[in-house]
């Protein structure tokens, strides 16, 4: 079984990023693979995601994985509920990832609620098993609060 190695998350010291800082973060975030950033809280993480998405006019299909029932960002496709529903039936999560997974960028809100769901660990493992993290950028946001 493979696991995503989680090196220390890159820390974002403040939200008002300069143009140069946004370009640096974009280069980091747009590389295929699993990336992580640590921000103060969910509000700051969402502001960063909104800034990032607004600066990339060619990012057509950005998705957000968060705990079901949480408020969504308007520029991101909400897929937490879809993943949860797919995981309820044997083999459906695998089918979803193999046949419906068509995103340019995926952000994951690493909240305690999401990480505690029954399906999240399996979802993360399947991203590795099917090499999906090698074909697209996947960003995990960690929170100090």
CNS distance restraints for C-alpha pairs under 8 A (distance, minus, plus):
assign (resid   2 and name CA) (resid 125 and name CA) 7.28 0.50 0.50
assign (resid   2 and name CA) (resid 128 and name CA) 6.94 0.50 0.50
assign (resid   2 and name CA) (resid 129 and name CA) 7.32 0.50 0.50
assign (resid   3 and name CA) (resid 125 and name CA) 6.72 0.50 0.50
assign (resid   3 and name CA) (resid 128 and name CA) 7.25 0.50 0.50
assign (resid   4 and name CA) (resid  34 and name CA) 7.61 0.50 0.50
assign (resid   4 and name CA) (resid 125 and name CA) 7.86 0.50 0.50
assign (resid   4 and name CA) (resid 128 and name CA) 7.23 0.50 0.50
assign (resid   6 and name CA) (resid  36 and name CA) 7.65 0.50 0.50
assign (resid   8 and name CA) (resid  36 and name CA) 7.93 0.50 0.50
assign (resid   9 and name CA) (resid  35 and name CA) 7.83 0.50 0.50
assign (resid   9 and name CA) (resid  36 and name CA) 4.91 0.50 0.50
assign (resid   9 and name CA) (resid  37 and name CA) 4.77 0.50 0.50
assign (resid   9 and name CA) (resid  38 and name CA) 5.46 0.50 0.50
assign (resid   9 and name CA) (resid 142 and name CA) 7.46 0.50 0.50
assign (resid  10 and name CA) (resid  36 and name CA) 6.31 0.50 0.50
assign (resid  10 and name CA) (resid  37 and name CA) 4.65 0.50 0.50
assign (resid  10 and name CA) (resid  38 and name CA) 5.91 0.50 0.50
assign (resid  11 and name CA) (resid  37 and name CA) 5.69 0.50 0.50
assign (resid  11 and name CA) (resid  38 and name CA) 4.73 0.50 0.50
assign (resid  11 and name CA) (resid  39 and name CA) 6.30 0.50 0.50
assign (resid  12 and name CA) (resid  37 and name CA) 6.89 0.50 0.50
assign (resid  12 and name CA) (resid  38 and name CA) 6.24 0.50 0.50
assign (resid  12 and name CA) (resid  39 and name CA) 5.64 0.50 0.50
assign (resid  13 and name CA) (resid  39 and name CA) 7.45 0.50 0.50
assign (resid  15 and name CA) (resid  44 and name CA) 6.81 0.50 0.50
assign (resid  15 and name CA) (resid  47 and name CA) 7.61 0.50 0.50
assign (resid  15 and name CA) (resid  48 and name CA) 6.75 0.50 0.50
assign (resid  17 and name CA) (resid  21 and name CA) 5.65 0.50 0.50
assign (resid  17 and name CA) (resid  22 and name CA) 6.10 0.50 0.50
assign (resid  18 and name CA) (resid  22 and name CA) 6.25 0.50 0.50
assign (resid  19 and name CA) (resid  23 and name CA) 6.35 0.50 0.50
assign (resid  20 and name CA) (resid  24 and name CA) 6.34 0.50 0.50
assign (resid  21 and name CA) (resid  25 and name CA) 6.16 0.50 0.50
assign (resid  22 and name CA) (resid  26 and name CA) 5.96 0.50 0.50
assign (resid  22 and name CA) (resid  52 and name CA) 7.51 0.50 0.50
assign (resid  23 and name CA) (resid  27 and name CA) 6.24 0.50 0.50
assign (resid  24 and name CA) (resid  28 and name CA) 6.45 0.50 0.50
assign (resid  25 and name CA) (resid  29 and name CA) 6.04 0.50 0.50
assign (resid  26 and name CA) (resid  30 and name CA) 5.79 0.50 0.50
assign (resid  26 and name CA) (resid  52 and name CA) 7.24 0.50 0.50
assign (resid  27 and name CA) (resid  31 and name CA) 6.51 0.50 0.50
assign (resid  28 and name CA) (resid  35 and name CA) 7.78 0.50 0.50
assign (resid  29 and name CA) (resid  35 and name CA) 6.72 0.50 0.50
assign (resid  29 and name CA) (resid 137 and name CA) 6.28 0.50 0.50
assign (resid  29 and name CA) (resid 138 and name CA) 7.78 0.50 0.50
assign (resid  29 and name CA) (resid 139 and name CA) 6.91 0.50 0.50
assign (resid  30 and name CA) (resid 105 and name CA) 7.73 0.50 0.50
assign (resid  30 and name CA) (resid 136 and name CA) 7.79 0.50 0.50
assign (resid  30 and name CA) (resid 137 and name CA) 5.58 0.50 0.50
assign (resid  31 and name CA) (resid 136 and name CA) 7.23 0.50 0.50
assign (resid  31 and name CA) (resid 137 and name CA) 5.65 0.50 0.50
assign (resid  32 and name CA) (resid 133 and name CA) 6.42 0.50 0.50
assign (resid  32 and name CA) (resid 134 and name CA) 5.44 0.50 0.50
assign (resid  32 and name CA) (resid 135 and name CA) 5.51 0.50 0.50
assign (resid  32 and name CA) (resid 136 and name CA) 4.32 0.50 0.50
assign (resid  32 and name CA) (resid 137 and name CA) 4.17 0.50 0.50
assign (resid  32 and name CA) (resid 138 and name CA) 7.30 0.50 0.50
assign (resid  33 and name CA) (resid 133 and name CA) 4.67 0.50 0.50
assign (resid  33 and name CA) (resid 134 and name CA) 5.10 0.50 0.50
assign (resid  33 and name CA) (resid 135 and name CA) 7.10 0.50 0.50
assign (resid  33 and name CA) (resid 136 and name CA) 6.15 0.50 0.50
assign (resid  33 and name CA) (resid 137 and name CA) 5.01 0.50 0.50
assign (resid  33 and name CA) (resid 138 and name CA) 6.04 0.50 0.50
assign (resid  34 and name CA) (resid 133 and name CA) 5.97 0.50 0.50
assign (resid  34 and name CA) (resid 137 and name CA) 6.27 0.50 0.50
assign (resid  34 and name CA) (resid 138 and name CA) 4.90 0.50 0.50
assign (resid  34 and name CA) (resid 139 and name CA) 6.02 0.50 0.50
assign (resid  34 and name CA) (resid 140 and name CA) 7.44 0.50 0.50
assign (resid  35 and name CA) (resid 137 and name CA) 7.26 0.50 0.50
assign (resid  35 and name CA) (resid 138 and name CA) 6.03 0.50 0.50
assign (resid  35 and name CA) (resid 139 and name CA) 4.73 0.50 0.50
assign (resid  35 and name CA) (resid 140 and name CA) 6.12 0.50 0.50
assign (resid  36 and name CA) (resid 139 and name CA) 5.45 0.50 0.50
assign (resid  36 and name CA) (resid 140 and name CA) 4.63 0.50 0.50
assign (resid  36 and name CA) (resid 141 and name CA) 5.74 0.50 0.50
assign (resid  36 and name CA) (resid 142 and name CA) 7.10 0.50 0.50
assign (resid  37 and name CA) (resid 139 and name CA) 7.42 0.50 0.50
assign (resid  37 and name CA) (resid 140 and name CA) 6.48 0.50 0.50
assign (resid  37 and name CA) (resid 141 and name CA) 5.10 0.50 0.50
assign (resid  37 and name CA) (resid 142 and name CA) 6.07 0.50 0.50
assign (resid  38 and name CA) (resid 141 and name CA) 5.83 0.50 0.50
assign (resid  38 and name CA) (resid 142 and name CA) 4.57 0.50 0.50
assign (resid  38 and name CA) (resid 143 and name CA) 5.57 0.50 0.50
assign (resid  38 and name CA) (resid 144 and name CA) 6.96 0.50 0.50
assign (resid  39 and name CA) (resid  44 and name CA) 6.41 0.50 0.50
assign (resid  39 and name CA) (resid  45 and name CA) 5.96 0.50 0.50
assign (resid  39 and name CA) (resid 141 and name CA) 7.10 0.50 0.50
assign (resid  39 and name CA) (resid 142 and name CA) 6.31 0.50 0.50
assign (resid  39 and name CA) (resid 143 and name CA) 5.20 0.50 0.50
assign (resid  39 and name CA) (resid 144 and name CA) 6.31 0.50 0.50
assign (resid  40 and name CA) (resid  44 and name CA) 6.27 0.50 0.50
assign (resid  40 and name CA) (resid  45 and name CA) 7.52 0.50 0.50
assign (resid  40 and name CA) (resid 143 and name CA) 5.38 0.50 0.50
assign (resid  40 and name CA) (resid 144 and name CA) 4.89 0.50 0.50
assign (resid  40 and name CA) (resid 145 and name CA) 5.98 0.50 0.50
assign (resid  41 and name CA) (resid  45 and name CA) 6.29 0.50 0.50
assign (resid  41 and name CA) (resid 143 and name CA) 5.06 0.50 0.50
assign (resid  41 and name CA) (resid 144 and name CA) 6.25 0.50 0.50
assign (resid  41 and name CA) (resid 145 and name CA) 5.46 0.50 0.50
assign (resid  42 and name CA) (resid  46 and name CA) 6.05 0.50 0.50
assign (resid  42 and name CA) (resid 109 and name CA) 7.67 0.50 0.50
assign (resid  42 and name CA) (resid 143 and name CA) 6.85 0.50 0.50
assign (resid  43 and name CA) (resid  47 and name CA) 6.17 0.50 0.50
assign (resid  44 and name CA) (resid  48 and name CA) 6.18 0.50 0.50
assign (resid  45 and name CA) (resid  49 and name CA) 6.23 0.50 0.50
assign (resid  45 and name CA) (resid 141 and name CA) 6.73 0.50 0.50
assign (resid  46 and name CA) (resid  50 and name CA) 6.07 0.50 0.50
assign (resid  46 and name CA) (resid  73 and name CA) 7.37 0.50 0.50
assign (resid  47 and name CA) (resid  51 and name CA) 6.12 0.50 0.50
assign (resid  48 and name CA) (resid  52 and name CA) 6.03 0.50 0.50
assign (resid  49 and name CA) (resid  53 and name CA) 6.04 0.50 0.50
assign (resid  50 and name CA) (resid  54 and name CA) 5.98 0.50 0.50
assign (resid  50 and name CA) (resid  73 and name CA) 7.69 0.50 0.50
assign (resid  50 and name CA) (resid  75 and name CA) 7.29 0.50 0.50
assign (resid  51 and name CA) (resid  55 and name CA) 6.27 0.50 0.50
assign (resid  52 and name CA) (resid  56 and name CA) 6.64 0.50 0.50
assign (resid  53 and name CA) (resid  57 and name CA) 7.41 0.50 0.50
assign (resid  53 and name CA) (resid  59 and name CA) 6.96 0.50 0.50
assign (resid  53 and name CA) (resid  75 and name CA) 7.28 0.50 0.50
assign (resid  59 and name CA) (resid 104 and name CA) 6.38 0.50 0.50
assign (resid  59 and name CA) (resid 105 and name CA) 7.44 0.50 0.50
assign (resid  60 and name CA) (resid 104 and name CA) 6.69 0.50 0.50
assign (resid  61 and name CA) (resid  76 and name CA) 7.43 0.50 0.50
assign (resid  61 and name CA) (resid  77 and name CA) 7.27 0.50 0.50
assign (resid  61 and name CA) (resid 102 and name CA) 7.60 0.50 0.50
assign (resid  61 and name CA) (resid 103 and name CA) 4.96 0.50 0.50
assign (resid  61 and name CA) (resid 104 and name CA) 5.23 0.50 0.50
assign (resid  61 and name CA) (resid 105 and name CA) 6.72 0.50 0.50
assign (resid  62 and name CA) (resid  75 and name CA) 7.40 0.50 0.50
assign (resid  62 and name CA) (resid  76 and name CA) 5.11 0.50 0.50
assign (resid  62 and name CA) (resid  77 and name CA) 6.15 0.50 0.50
assign (resid  62 and name CA) (resid 103 and name CA) 5.90 0.50 0.50
assign (resid  62 and name CA) (resid 104 and name CA) 5.77 0.50 0.50
assign (resid  62 and name CA) (resid 105 and name CA) 4.75 0.50 0.50
assign (resid  62 and name CA) (resid 106 and name CA) 5.73 0.50 0.50
assign (resid  62 and name CA) (resid 107 and name CA) 7.68 0.50 0.50
assign (resid  63 and name CA) (resid  76 and name CA) 4.84 0.50 0.50
assign (resid  63 and name CA) (resid  77 and name CA) 4.39 0.50 0.50
assign (resid  63 and name CA) (resid  78 and name CA) 6.00 0.50 0.50
assign (resid  63 and name CA) (resid  79 and name CA) 6.51 0.50 0.50
assign (resid  63 and name CA) (resid 103 and name CA) 6.62 0.50 0.50
assign (resid  63 and name CA) (resid 105 and name CA) 6.35 0.50 0.50
assign (resid  63 and name CA) (resid 106 and name CA) 4.76 0.50 0.50
assign (resid  63 and name CA) (resid 107 and name CA) 6.23 0.50 0.50
assign (resid  64 and name CA) (resid  72 and name CA) 7.87 0.50 0.50
assign (resid  64 and name CA) (resid  73 and name CA) 7.94 0.50 0.50
assign (resid  64 and name CA) (resid  76 and name CA) 5.73 0.50 0.50
assign (resid  64 and name CA) (resid  77 and name CA) 5.97 0.50 0.50
assign (resid  64 and name CA) (resid  78 and name CA) 5.31 0.50 0.50
assign (resid  64 and name CA) (resid  79 and name CA) 6.11 0.50 0.50
assign (resid  64 and name CA) (resid  80 and name CA) 7.19 0.50 0.50
assign (resid  64 and name CA) (resid 106 and name CA) 5.83 0.50 0.50
assign (resid  64 and name CA) (resid 107 and name CA) 4.86 0.50 0.50
assign (resid  64 and name CA) (resid 108 and name CA) 5.81 0.50 0.50
assign (resid  64 and name CA) (resid 109 and name CA) 7.49 0.50 0.50
assign (resid  65 and name CA) (resid  78 and name CA) 6.54 0.50 0.50
assign (resid  65 and name CA) (resid  79 and name CA) 5.53 0.50 0.50
assign (resid  65 and name CA) (resid  80 and name CA) 4.66 0.50 0.50
assign (resid  65 and name CA) (resid 106 and name CA) 7.40 0.50 0.50
assign (resid  65 and name CA) (resid 107 and name CA) 6.21 0.50 0.50
assign (resid  65 and name CA) (resid 108 and name CA) 4.68 0.50 0.50
assign (resid  65 and name CA) (resid 109 and name CA) 6.27 0.50 0.50
assign (resid  66 and name CA) (resid  70 and name CA) 6.86 0.50 0.50
assign (resid  66 and name CA) (resid  78 and name CA) 7.91 0.50 0.50
assign (resid  66 and name CA) (resid  79 and name CA) 7.75 0.50 0.50
assign (resid  66 and name CA) (resid  80 and name CA) 5.31 0.50 0.50
assign (resid  66 and name CA) (resid 108 and name CA) 6.11 0.50 0.50
assign (resid  66 and name CA) (resid 109 and name CA) 5.21 0.50 0.50
assign (resid  66 and name CA) (resid 110 and name CA) 7.47 0.50 0.50
assign (resid  66 and name CA) (resid 111 and name CA) 7.66 0.50 0.50
assign (resid  66 and name CA) (resid 114 and name CA) 5.98 0.50 0.50
assign (resid  67 and name CA) (resid  80 and name CA) 6.16 0.50 0.50
assign (resid  67 and name CA) (resid  81 and name CA) 7.87 0.50 0.50
assign (resid  67 and name CA) (resid 109 and name CA) 7.87 0.50 0.50
assign (resid  67 and name CA) (resid 111 and name CA) 7.58 0.50 0.50
assign (resid  67 and name CA) (resid 113 and name CA) 5.92 0.50 0.50
assign (resid  67 and name CA) (resid 114 and name CA) 4.39 0.50 0.50
assign (resid  67 and name CA) (resid 117 and name CA) 7.69 0.50 0.50
assign (resid  68 and name CA) (resid  80 and name CA) 5.65 0.50 0.50
assign (resid  68 and name CA) (resid  81 and name CA) 5.39 0.50 0.50
assign (resid  68 and name CA) (resid  84 and name CA) 7.77 0.50 0.50
assign (resid  68 and name CA) (resid 114 and name CA) 7.82 0.50 0.50
assign (resid  72 and name CA) (resid  76 and name CA) 7.53 0.50 0.50
assign (resid  72 and name CA) (resid  78 and name CA) 6.56 0.50 0.50
assign (resid  73 and name CA) (resid  77 and name CA) 7.98 0.50 0.50
assign (resid  73 and name CA) (resid  78 and name CA) 7.98 0.50 0.50
assign (resid  79 and name CA) (resid  83 and name CA) 6.11 0.50 0.50
assign (resid  80 and name CA) (resid  84 and name CA) 6.15 0.50 0.50
assign (resid  81 and name CA) (resid  85 and name CA) 6.02 0.50 0.50
assign (resid  82 and name CA) (resid  86 and name CA) 6.02 0.50 0.50
assign (resid  83 and name CA) (resid  87 and name CA) 6.09 0.50 0.50
assign (resid  83 and name CA) (resid  93 and name CA) 6.61 0.50 0.50
assign (resid  83 and name CA) (resid  96 and name CA) 7.88 0.50 0.50
assign (resid  83 and name CA) (resid 119 and name CA) 7.67 0.50 0.50
assign (resid  83 and name CA) (resid 123 and name CA) 7.73 0.50 0.50
assign (resid  84 and name CA) (resid  88 and name CA) 6.64 0.50 0.50
assign (resid  84 and name CA) (resid 119 and name CA) 6.24 0.50 0.50
assign (resid  85 and name CA) (resid  89 and name CA) 7.61 0.50 0.50
assign (resid  86 and name CA) (resid  92 and name CA) 4.94 0.50 0.50
assign (resid  86 and name CA) (resid  93 and name CA) 4.64 0.50 0.50
assign (resid  86 and name CA) (resid  96 and name CA) 6.85 0.50 0.50
assign (resid  87 and name CA) (resid  91 and name CA) 7.64 0.50 0.50
assign (resid  87 and name CA) (resid  92 and name CA) 6.12 0.50 0.50
assign (resid  87 and name CA) (resid  93 and name CA) 4.87 0.50 0.50
assign (resid  87 and name CA) (resid 119 and name CA) 6.00 0.50 0.50
assign (resid  88 and name CA) (resid  92 and name CA) 7.63 0.50 0.50
assign (resid  89 and name CA) (resid  93 and name CA) 7.60 0.50 0.50
assign (resid  91 and name CA) (resid  95 and name CA) 6.30 0.50 0.50
assign (resid  92 and name CA) (resid  96 and name CA) 5.99 0.50 0.50
assign (resid  93 and name CA) (resid  97 and name CA) 6.23 0.50 0.50
assign (resid  93 and name CA) (resid 123 and name CA) 7.45 0.50 0.50
assign (resid  94 and name CA) (resid  98 and name CA) 6.10 0.50 0.50
assign (resid  94 and name CA) (resid 126 and name CA) 7.30 0.50 0.50
assign (resid  95 and name CA) (resid  99 and name CA) 5.82 0.50 0.50
assign (resid  95 and name CA) (resid 100 and name CA) 7.59 0.50 0.50
assign (resid  96 and name CA) (resid 100 and name CA) 5.02 0.50 0.50
assign (resid  96 and name CA) (resid 101 and name CA) 6.41 0.50 0.50
assign (resid  97 and name CA) (resid 101 and name CA) 4.88 0.50 0.50
assign (resid  97 and name CA) (resid 126 and name CA) 7.95 0.50 0.50
assign (resid  97 and name CA) (resid 127 and name CA) 7.97 0.50 0.50
assign (resid  98 and name CA) (resid 130 and name CA) 7.91 0.50 0.50
assign (resid 103 and name CA) (resid 136 and name CA) 7.77 0.50 0.50
assign (resid 104 and name CA) (resid 136 and name CA) 6.28 0.50 0.50
assign (resid 104 and name CA) (resid 137 and name CA) 7.39 0.50 0.50
assign (resid 105 and name CA) (resid 136 and name CA) 6.23 0.50 0.50
assign (resid 105 and name CA) (resid 137 and name CA) 5.36 0.50 0.50
assign (resid 105 and name CA) (resid 138 and name CA) 6.13 0.50 0.50
assign (resid 105 and name CA) (resid 139 and name CA) 7.94 0.50 0.50
assign (resid 106 and name CA) (resid 136 and name CA) 7.90 0.50 0.50
assign (resid 106 and name CA) (resid 137 and name CA) 6.53 0.50 0.50
assign (resid 106 and name CA) (resid 138 and name CA) 4.80 0.50 0.50
assign (resid 106 and name CA) (resid 139 and name CA) 6.22 0.50 0.50
assign (resid 107 and name CA) (resid 138 and name CA) 5.81 0.50 0.50
assign (resid 107 and name CA) (resid 139 and name CA) 4.64 0.50 0.50
assign (resid 107 and name CA) (resid 140 and name CA) 5.93 0.50 0.50
assign (resid 107 and name CA) (resid 141 and name CA) 7.39 0.50 0.50
assign (resid 108 and name CA) (resid 138 and name CA) 7.46 0.50 0.50
assign (resid 108 and name CA) (resid 139 and name CA) 5.97 0.50 0.50
assign (resid 108 and name CA) (resid 140 and name CA) 4.67 0.50 0.50
assign (resid 108 and name CA) (resid 141 and name CA) 6.11 0.50 0.50
assign (resid 109 and name CA) (resid 114 and name CA) 7.44 0.50 0.50
assign (resid 109 and name CA) (resid 140 and name CA) 6.13 0.50 0.50
assign (resid 109 and name CA) (resid 141 and name CA) 5.18 0.50 0.50
assign (resid 109 and name CA) (resid 142 and name CA) 7.06 0.50 0.50
assign (resid 110 and name CA) (resid 114 and name CA) 6.38 0.50 0.50
assign (resid 110 and name CA) (resid 115 and name CA) 6.46 0.50 0.50
assign (resid 110 and name CA) (resid 140 and name CA) 6.11 0.50 0.50
assign (resid 110 and name CA) (resid 141 and name CA) 5.41 0.50 0.50
assign (resid 110 and name CA) (resid 142 and name CA) 5.29 0.50 0.50
assign (resid 110 and name CA) (resid 143 and name CA) 7.33 0.50 0.50
assign (resid 111 and name CA) (resid 115 and name CA) 6.25 0.50 0.50
assign (resid 111 and name CA) (resid 142 and name CA) 7.19 0.50 0.50
assign (resid 111 and name CA) (resid 143 and name CA) 7.29 0.50 0.50
assign (resid 112 and name CA) (resid 116 and name CA) 6.03 0.50 0.50
assign (resid 113 and name CA) (resid 117 and name CA) 6.61 0.50 0.50
assign (resid 114 and name CA) (resid 120 and name CA) 6.86 0.50 0.50
assign (resid 115 and name CA) (resid 120 and name CA) 6.14 0.50 0.50
assign (resid 115 and name CA) (resid 121 and name CA) 7.39 0.50 0.50
assign (resid 116 and name CA) (resid 120 and name CA) 7.52 0.50 0.50
assign (resid 119 and name CA) (resid 123 and name CA) 6.20 0.50 0.50
assign (resid 120 and name CA) (resid 124 and name CA) 6.18 0.50 0.50
assign (resid 121 and name CA) (resid 125 and name CA) 6.21 0.50 0.50
assign (resid 122 and name CA) (resid 126 and name CA) 6.14 0.50 0.50
assign (resid 123 and name CA) (resid 127 and name CA) 6.36 0.50 0.50
assign (resid 124 and name CA) (resid 128 and name CA) 6.80 0.50 0.50
assign (resid 125 and name CA) (resid 129 and name CA) 6.17 0.50 0.50
assign (resid 126 and name CA) (resid 130 and name CA) 5.83 0.50 0.50
assign (resid 127 and name CA) (resid 131 and name CA) 6.06 0.50 0.50
assign (resid 127 and name CA) (resid 132 and name CA) 5.08 0.50 0.50
assign (resid 127 and name CA) (resid 133 and name CA) 5.96 0.50 0.50
assign (resid 128 and name CA) (resid 132 and name CA) 6.35 0.50 0.50
assign (resid 128 and name CA) (resid 133 and name CA) 6.29 0.50 0.50
assign (resid 131 and name CA) (resid 135 and name CA) 7.09 0.50 0.50
assign (resid 132 and name CA) (resid 136 and name CA) 6.65 0.50 0.50
assign (resid 133 and name CA) (resid 137 and name CA) 6.52 0.50 0.50
assign (resid 133 and name CA) (resid 138 and name CA) 6.41 0.50 0.50
